[in-house]
Amino acid sequence: MAISGTLGKTAPPQAGRGQRKGITLTVIAATQLMVVLDATIVNIALPHIQDALHFSDTSLSWVINAYTLTFGGLLLLGGRAGDILGRRKVFIAGVLLFGLASLLGGLAQDSGMLLAARALQGIGGAICSPTAFALIATNFAEGPERNRAFGVFSAVAGSGAAIGLLAGGLLTEYLNWRWVFFVNVPIAVLIAVAAPLYISESDRQQGRFDLPGALTSTLGLVGLVYGFIRAASDGWSDSLSLGSFVLGAVLLAAFLVIERRTAQPITPLHLFANRNRTGGLVMMLCLAAAMFGIFFYITIFVQRVLGYSPLKAGVAFLPISVAIIIAAQLASALQAKYGPKPFMAGGAVLVTSGLTWLTQTSADSSYIGGVLGPTVVFGFGMGLIFVPVMLLAVAGVSAHETGAASGLLNSMQQIGGSLGLSILTTVFATATRNEAKTQVVDLMAHGTPEQKAQFAAGHEFAVGTSWYNEILAHGISQAFVVGAALAAVALLVAVFVIKAKPGDLPTEGAVGAMH
């Protein structure tokens, strides 16, 4: 689930050719579905990608991070490009780039090619996703027509996570993992062909690209993420890990300097002056880290430890999507009466509880008690938080910066997920190494001659063995300790930082859509 948009100063609404607004909306919504779906469709295929392209347990997280870092880091630049160059033109370019990257990902013969394709997918998504959102304002008249379009757009995009889980399971099980990428290619081609026929172009706006800001922020984040993942495999004393942290920090500091001095910054820093908005952004940063961790590590757990097929793993995740949708509808209906704080604080309590429950994960955990219960609690908590956080992000923002504010929230979600997953991966790797050493000591002290012979031959820790499962489950449980700590930070922010009252929030229709 993601939140985006770069409306800015929208062009006057124009009718789609032949008044075929249904087709226009279908093309726009299908694009966002494709981009959102790609965040989860790949998760189910991760164990198969790992086996086929020989990723390590730590480097596997780059399959997710390569996409989310470029998507989140360049999202605001993509929206600005649509405003300046014409939204339909930029939209088509982004869709075609996304389709090409998907084709390259499906054809990947090694890990490097796949990661390059995933990064390119993220760039394509950063170009077409905010532009798709803004094209609703260009093609649908303000009022009931536009509100209905935003409603459909939100529903389609909100279901993307669940559709992606099922589609990923079906494609991986009945074809192979490459089809989680190939499936995007015909969709992208159809959208690119239909867009000039059914989508009206927007008027170009005056403006400049903040390329230095976009590049320093994105590369700075890549440096931090690489440092964490490198430390996971090579330790904290590794010179390349330390150098990556230093480079990342320097680039992010340069980004702040650039944004302060640029006339048209990609991230208006004054948006952080509002405590409620900043609190909501910090909450999203922390909670996205935990959410990405659940989708990544529980996917590995149910397939490696519980032995689920890809399709069964996809179905196993559906309850969390249902919980998010139900809770989001509840928060949407009641927050005007009670204000955002009860939902944000209550949701953070549930998220923290669910993640704390997941710290008890072991090789003996079942799906019902070890996965279903905590993930549903987590999902319901996240659903309560999404809508009020979105509205706080744009509350009190001038019309021409609404897009930047909502896009900033989406960027925080992607960036938080990438950083959080890299931190969880570092903890996971350290915990699994330590557990493996403990197991070896125990084996040497108490194992039978047959077990010692199997270990010497390299069989004892092979995927699927009981020892492998114990080591993997231990690492996952320790990763969720960090996830629970991050959720606790979000809870403290909700309780002590958020001060918004019911009257401080705009209506959902005024700010766009959540997806």
C-alpha positions, 0 to 999 in steps of 0.5 A, spaced: 500 500 500 502 506 498 500 513 498 502 518 492 500 524 488 503 530 485 497 534 483 500 541 483 497 546 479 492 542 475 490 543 468 483 545 466 479 538 466 478 535 459 474 530 456 476 524 454 476 522 447 468 520 445 467 521 452 469 514 454 471 516 461 471 509 463 476 506 458 480 512 460 480 511 468 481 503 466 488 505 463 490 510 469 488 505 474 491 499 471 498 503 471 497 504 478 495 497 479 501 494 475 506 498 479 503 497 486 502 489 484 509 489 483 511 490 490 508 484 492 508 479 486 515 478 487 515 477 494 512 470 493 517 468 488 523 470 492 525 463 495 525 461 487 529 467 485 534 465 491 535 458 488 536 460 481 540 466 481 544 464 487 543 470 492 545 469 499 540 470 505 542 477 506 543 479 498 536 477 497 533 483 500 536 487 494 531 484 490 526 488 494 531 494 495 533 495 488 526 497 486 524 501 493 530 505 493 529 508 486 522 508 486 521 512 493 528 516 491 525 519 484 518 519 486 517 527 487 522 528 481 517 523 476 511 528 478 515 534 477 517 531 470 510 530 468 508 537 470 513 540 466 514 536 460 506 534 459 503 528 464 501 524 458 507 524 455 511 522 461 506 517 463 507 513 457 515 514 457 514 511 465 510 505 463 514 503 457 520 503 461 517 499 467 515 494 461 522 494 458 525 493 465 520 487 467 522 484 460 530 484 462 528 482 469 524 476 467 530 474 462 536 475 468 541 470 468 545 472 474 543 476 480 547 483 477 542 483 471 536 482 476 538 487 480 539 492 475 532 491 472 529 492 479 532 498 479 530 500 472 523 498 474 523 503 480 525 508 476 519 507 471 514 506 477 517 513 479 515 516 473 508 513 471 505 512 478 505 520 480 503 522 473 497 517 473 495 520 479 495 527 476 492 525 470 485 524 474 485 531 475 487 532 468 481 528 465 476 528 470 472 534 472 472 537 479 466 534 483 462 528 483 466 525 477 473 526 479 471 524 486 468 517 483 474 516 479 479 517 485 474 512 489 475 507 483 483 509 483 484 508 490 480 501 490 484 498 485 490 500 487 489 498 495 487 491 492 494 491 489 498 488 494 493 482 495 492 481 487 500 481 487 500 475 492 495 471 489 498 472 482 505 471 484 503 464 487 500 462 481 505 464 476 511 461 480 507 455 482 504 453 475 509 457 470 516 459 474 518 465 477 520 469 471 513 470 469 512 475 475 516 480 471 514 477 464 506 479 466 508 486 466 510 486 459 503 486 455 500 490 460 505 496 459 504 495 451 497 495 452 497 501 456 502 505 452 498 504 446 491 506 449 494 512 453 494 517 446 487 514 444 483 515 451 487 520 455 488 527 454 494 531 455 495 536 460 498 543 459 505 544 461 507 548 467 513 552 468 519 549 472 525 546 473 528 539 475 532 539 482 536 533 479 542 534 484 537 534 490 534 527 487 540 524 485 544 526 492 538 523 496 537 517 492 544 515 492 545 517 499 540 512 501 543 507 497 549 508 501 546 507 507 542 501 505 549 498 502 552 499 508 547 495 512 547 489 508 554 489 507 555 489 514 550 483 515 555 479 511 562 482 512 561 485 519 561 492 522 569 493 521 569 492 514 572 498 511 567 498 505 561 498 510 564 503 514 565 507 507 558 506 505 555 509 511 560 515 511 558 516 503 551 516 505 551 521 510 555 526 506 550 525 500 544 526 505 547 532 508 549 535 501 541 534 499 539 538 505 544 543 503 541 543 496 534 543 498 535 549 502 538 553 497 534 551 491 529 555 488 524 550 486 526 544 491 524 537 490 523 536 497 520 543 500 523 542 507 518 547 510 513 542 510 517 539 516 515 545 520 508 542 522 509 537 528 503 533 526 505 532 519 513 531 521 510 526 526 506 522 521 512 522 516 516 519 522 511 514 524 510 512 516 518 511 516 518 506 522 512 502 520 514 501 513 520 498 515 516 493 519 511 492 514 517 490 509 520 486 514 513 482 515 512 481 507 520 479 506 521 474 512 514 471 513 514 469 505 521 466 507 518 462 513 512 459 510 516 457 504 522 454 507 520 452 514 513 450 513 514 448 506 508 452 503 508 452 495 508 459 492 500 459 491 499 457 498 504 462 501 500 467 497 493 465 500 497 465 507 498 472 506 491 474 504 488 475 511 493 481 512 491 485 506 483 484 508 485 486 515 488 492 512 482 494 508 477 493 513 481 497 518 482 503 513 475 503 512 473 504 519 478 509 520 476 513 514 469 513 517 470 515 524 476 519 524 472 526 522 468 525 529 474 522 533 480 525 530 486 522 528 490 521 534 486 515 537 487 511 530 494 512 530 495 511 537 491 505 537 494 502 531 501 503 533 499 499 539 496 493 535 502 494 530 507 493 536 503 487 539 503 483 532 511 484 531 512 483 539 508 476 537 512 475 531 519 475 536 516 468 538 517 465 531 521 458 532 522 452 527 516 449 531 511 455 530 505 453 526 501 458 521 495 459 525 499 461 532 505 463 529 503 467 523 496 468 522 495 471 529 500 476 529 500 478 522 492 480 522 493 484 528 499 487 525 495 489 519 489 491 522 493 496 526 496 499 519 490 499 516 488 504 522 494 508 521 494 509 513 488 514 512 490 519 518 497 519 516 495 521 509 491 526 511 496 529 516 501 529 510 497 534 506 493 538 512 494 546 512 498 545 505 497 550 500 494 547 493 500 548 489 504 543 494 499 538 495 502 533 490 509 534 494 506 533 501 503 527 499 509 524 494 513 526 500 509 521 504 509 515 499 517 517 499 518 516 506 514 509 506 519 506 500 525 509 503 523 507 510 521 500 508 528 499 504 532 502 510 528 498 515 529 491 511 536 492 510 537 493 518 533 487 519 537 483 514 543 485 518 540 483 525 538 477 521 544 475 519 548 476 525 543 472 529 543 466 524 551 466 524 551 466 532 545 460 532 549 456 527 556 457 531 551 454 537 549 449 533 555 446 531 558 446 538 552 442 541 553 438 535 560 436 536 559 435 544 553 431 543 552 429 536 552 422 534 557 419 529 552 419 523 550 427 525 558 429 525 559 425 518 553 429 515 556 435 518 562 434 515 559 432 508 555 439 508 548 436 509 546 438 516 545 445 514 542 444 508 535 447 506 529 443 509 533 440 514 531 441 522 537 445 523 537 449 518 530 451 520 532 452 527 537 457 525 533 461 520 527 461 524 531 464 530 534 469 525 527 471 523 525 472 530 531 476 532 529 481 526 522 482 528 525 484 535 528 490 531 521 491 528 517 491 534 522 497 537 521 501 531 513 500 532 514 502 539 518 509 536 512 510 532 507 509 538 511 514 542 510 519 536 503 518 536 502 519 543 507 525 545 507 528 538 501 528 534 496 533 537 491 534 531 484 535 533 478 533 528 477 539 525 484 540 523 484 535 518 481 536 510 476 531 507 479 525 503 476 528 497 480 534 497 487 531 497 486 525 493 486 518 494 490 513 498 492 506 495 
